[in-house]
């Protein structure tokens, strides 16, 4: 007996694009259903519960944000992975999509191979309960929440957030393979830094696709921060092709690393959500 194919719901009012996505993903082994209106998307999800939704934001009736909001508000559809597809490139638009509960956000025009891998990764995260990041293999989701909850019941901890900034622009210029290579390399450098100055009970996981969170002891936090800052700061330029290394880039267009520290002494923290909000500020 053959394995049941995952079902993708394509919500796209551009008929030509919807037909292209339908044909492409069917050749990749998926069942595909396409609708052109937001209300039809909501009804389709309640009726048949697809495994994943590719959702355009600009639709003829209700927009994609409203579709996502309704789905996330209903117990039957709240866990369906949503990949937003949009012409909107502003950071605020992407953040809005992610805040509503989107799992990913891709801007048009897009690389169909990248979209295929994003779909695959989102389905894998669902299959494995969103416990590990598909690119780095690091804990995310509930595993990270459990570790951070332990911090709320102790006074002897320190967090370091390591955020890869402008990775989206890098991906648009050099592709998803190069972007994934950056994440894996940063993960390796962080691990090497932690081995040098960290302790046996240190922890590293993802708070977001480009945000790494490290749990360590307050006494090693300054040295660990400095070590990571030096290693990453001197390495990021090498991720670019040789012809682009050393080029001056406009502010916000070049890979960089943001670091943020948080310790128990910065509390009190009311909840896990409060702790995560403080480290992500």
Secondary structure, DSSP 4 states (H G I P E B T S, - for coil): -PPPPPEEEEE-S-HHHHHHHHHHHHHTT-EEEEESSHHHHHHHHHHH--SEEEEES--SSS-HHHHHHHHHTSTTTTTSEEEEEES---HHHHHHHHHHT-SEEEESS--HHHHHHHHHHHHHHHHTTT-B-TTT--B-THHHHHHHHHHHT-SS-EEEEEEEETHHHHHHHH-HHHHHHHHHHHHHHHHHHHHHH--TT-EEEEEETTEEEEEE-HHHHHHHHHHHHHHHHTTGGGGS-GGGTT----TTSS-EEEEEEEEGGG----SHHHHHHHHH-
